[in-house]
């Protein structure tokens, strides 16, 4: 049981997830671009600030995970770290599909009724 909870399982799973979601988002945008006559959406200052906050939070999380799990430079994971940051920057700042998902999540959170019984 402890092997399943170890970093030997979760770290590669996290890397596969991040790579997979980046590839999925890339393909999603390529397919959407071919289907949509709209070429792009210009985001306002509030959205850009939100994207920068999400990007910094995710990059801090990834940096913390990599530094806490490994002896970072000695294990040769500098390339992996750089690729992770590129994936996060792409997902949070450049990919239309994932930025729309971020905005949608924030809108749902802001409009959520935390007191459904009116008390």
DOZANU-100144 format. One line per 2 residues: number of its first residue (from 1); their letters; for each residue x, y, z of C-alpha. Coordinates in Angstrom, 2 decimals. Layout:
N
NUM = a = X Y Z; ...
//
This chain:
119
1 = xx = 0.00 0.00 0.00; 2.79 2.44 0.78
3 = xx = 4.27 1.89 -2.69; 1.03 3.15 -4.23
5 = xx = 1.22 6.32 -2.14; 4.88 6.94 -2.94
7 = xx = 6.36 9.57 -5.23; 7.50 6.82 -7.57
9 = xx = 3.86 6.49 -8.65; 2.47 10.01 -8.27
11 = xx = 5.31 12.01 -9.83; 5.19 10.14 -13.19
13 = xx = 1.38 10.20 -13.03; 1.47 13.97 -12.57
15 = xx = 3.91 14.36 -15.46; 1.74 12.20 -17.72
17 = xx = -1.34 14.19 -16.72; 0.29 17.55 -17.42
19 = xx = 1.67 16.37 -20.76; -1.62 14.75 -21.70
21 = xx = -3.75 17.79 -20.87; -1.34 20.02 -22.80
23 = xx = -1.55 17.79 -25.87; -5.33 17.56 -25.53
25 = xx = -5.63 21.37 -25.27; -3.34 21.82 -28.26
27 = xx = -5.40 19.42 -30.37; -8.65 20.93 -29.11
29 = xx = -7.58 24.39 -30.28; -6.44 23.06 -33.65
31 = xx = -9.80 21.34 -34.20; -11.76 24.36 -32.91
33 = xx = -9.83 26.73 -35.19; -10.87 24.68 -38.22
35 = xx = -14.54 24.62 -37.15; -14.97 28.24 -36.04
37 = xx = -15.08 31.35 -38.23; -13.95 33.43 -35.21
39 = xx = -10.19 33.78 -35.18; -9.65 35.00 -31.63
41 = xx = -10.96 36.73 -28.57; -9.27 39.72 -27.00
43 = xx = -9.29 39.40 -23.21; -9.53 42.34 -20.84
45 = xx = -7.27 43.30 -17.97; -9.24 41.32 -15.37
47 = xx = -8.93 38.10 -17.35; -5.23 38.61 -17.99
49 = xx = -4.66 39.24 -14.28; -6.54 36.04 -13.48
51 = xx = -4.44 34.07 -15.96; -1.23 35.43 -14.45
53 = xx = -2.38 34.48 -10.94; -3.32 30.96 -12.02
55 = xx = -0.03 30.60 -13.89; 2.02 31.71 -10.90
57 = xx = 0.11 29.39 -8.55; 0.55 26.34 -10.80
59 = xx = 4.21 27.12 -11.48; 4.84 27.50 -7.75
61 = xx = 3.14 24.16 -7.13; 5.21 22.41 -9.81
63 = xx = 8.43 23.97 -8.55; 7.63 22.91 -4.99
65 = xx = 6.83 19.37 -6.06; 9.99 18.98 -8.11
67 = xx = 12.25 20.48 -5.43; 10.69 18.43 -2.63
69 = xx = 10.72 15.09 -4.47; 14.11 15.18 -6.10
71 = xx = 17.57 16.58 -5.75; 16.74 18.78 -8.68
73 = xx = 20.00 19.59 -10.52; 21.76 16.34 -9.62
75 = xx = 18.97 14.14 -10.98; 19.06 15.84 -14.36
77 = xx = 15.50 17.07 -14.17; 16.23 20.57 -15.38
79 = xx = 14.80 19.72 -18.80; 11.70 18.23 -17.18
81 = xx = 11.27 21.37 -15.08; 11.58 23.62 -18.15
83 = xx = 9.11 21.48 -20.11; 6.64 21.65 -17.21
85 = xx = 6.89 25.43 -17.13; 6.39 25.63 -20.89
87 = xx = 3.28 23.44 -20.58; 1.88 25.62 -17.79
89 = xx = 2.61 28.85 -19.66; 0.94 27.45 -22.77
91 = xx = -2.11 26.20 -20.88; -2.65 29.28 -18.74
93 = xx = -1.70 32.07 -21.10; -1.77 30.99 -24.74
95 = xx = -4.31 28.20 -25.24; -7.84 29.40 -25.91
97 = xx = -9.57 26.21 -24.78; -7.88 26.05 -21.39
99 = xx = -8.16 29.78 -20.71; -11.89 29.53 -21.43
101 = xx = -12.08 26.67 -18.93; -10.31 28.80 -16.31
103 = xx = -12.73 31.68 -16.89; -15.70 29.29 -16.77
105 = xx = -14.52 27.83 -13.47; -14.12 31.28 -11.93
107 = xx = -17.56 32.39 -13.15; -19.16 29.25 -11.66
109 = xx = -17.35 29.86 -8.38; -18.40 33.53 -8.24
111 = xx = -22.03 32.72 -9.04; -22.27 29.74 -6.69
113 = xx = -24.94 30.06 -4.02; -23.22 29.05 -0.79
115 = xx = -26.47 29.46 1.13; -29.08 27.55 -0.86
117 = xx = -31.72 27.61 1.92; -31.76 31.40 2.25
119 = x = -30.64 31.40 5.87
//
